[in-house]
């Protein structure tokens, strides 16, 4: 008789599970898959920081937090590349010159740029699969980051990206 009771219990559990499924409402698409190749698209910067921090943690490194100044600088770089329709670290001024001009005192800092990636997931994957970009995301000592994506409909790329990762020299790391 015990096997019969176990079978009835399993059938009852499956029936209850089926009831819960009838009311299931799928959640919105994760922000890392949101297309930035459309007017008004907003990059989820917190999701980007979480994604990069997770990648760093998987590689034995510290997490990074969003830094408003680095985000502003990343946005400026993405915007100038979009305006010029040119993927180039020096599209405005060279990275080190931009850091100094902004008064950002960093022990170490690096910049990743990209174009043509329509989602955060694509940009992250592209950077992860490129040895120099991966090295930047895994910059030892980095604790802060800023990231931006700029949509430009007239470009063949549609979206320009910039990410800056740094260890500020402020004694607060």
C-alpha positions, 0 to 999 in steps of 0.5 A, spaced: 500 500 500 505 504 501 507 505 493 500 507 492 500 512 497 506 515 494 504 515 487 497 519 489 502 524 493 506 525 487 500 526 482 497 531 487 504 535 487 504 535 480 497 537 479 498 543 484 504 545 480 500 545 474 495 550 478 501 555 479 503 554 472 496 557 470 497 563 473 504 564 471 506 571 468 513 571 465 517 577 467 519 583 463 526 581 459 532 582 463 535 589 462 542 586 459 538 584 453 534 590 452 536 593 445 540 600 445 539 601 438 532 605 438 530 612 440 530 613 448 533 606 450 536 607 457 542 603 459 541 599 466 548 601 469 547 597 475 546 591 471 552 593 467 556 594 474 553 587 477 555 583 470 562 586 470 563 585 478 560 578 477 565 576 472 571 579 476 569 575 482 569 569 478 576 571 476 578 572 484 577 580 483 574 585 487 567 588 485 566 595 482 561 600 483 558 605 479 562 612 479 558 618 477 564 621 474 566 615 470 559 614 467 559 622 465 566 621 462 564 614 458 558 618 456 562 623 453 566 618 449 560 614 447 557 621 444 563 624 441 564 617 437 557 617 435 557 624 433 564 622 428 561 615 427 568 613 428 570 608 433 576 611 436 579 611 444 582 618 441 576 621 438 575 627 442 582 626 446 586 621 448 584 617 454 589 619 459 588 626 457 581 626 458 582 623 465 587 628 467 582 634 464 576 631 468 581 631 474 580 624 476 586 621 480 586 614 478 592 609 481 590 605 475 584 606 469 582 603 463 577 604 457 573 599 453 570 602 447 565 598 442 560 599 436 555 595 433 553 591 440 545 592 440 545 590 448 549 590 454 549 582 453 553 583 446 557 588 449 560 584 455 560 578 451 564 582 445 569 585 451 570 578 454 572 575 448 577 580 446 584 579 450 585 586 451 578 588 453 578 582 457 584 585 461 581 591 462 575 588 465 579 584 470 584 590 471 587 589 478 585 593 484 579 597 480 573 598 484 569 603 480 566 604 473 562 608 469 559 605 462 554 608 457 551 607 450 549 612 445 544 610 439 545 614 433 540 612 427 545 614 421 551 610 423 552 603 420 553 601 428 547 604 431 550 604 438 557 606 441 559 604 447 564 606 452 566 603 459 571 606 464 574 602 470 579 605 475 582 604 482 581 612 484 587 614 488 583 617 494 585 613 499 577 610 500 578 604 496 
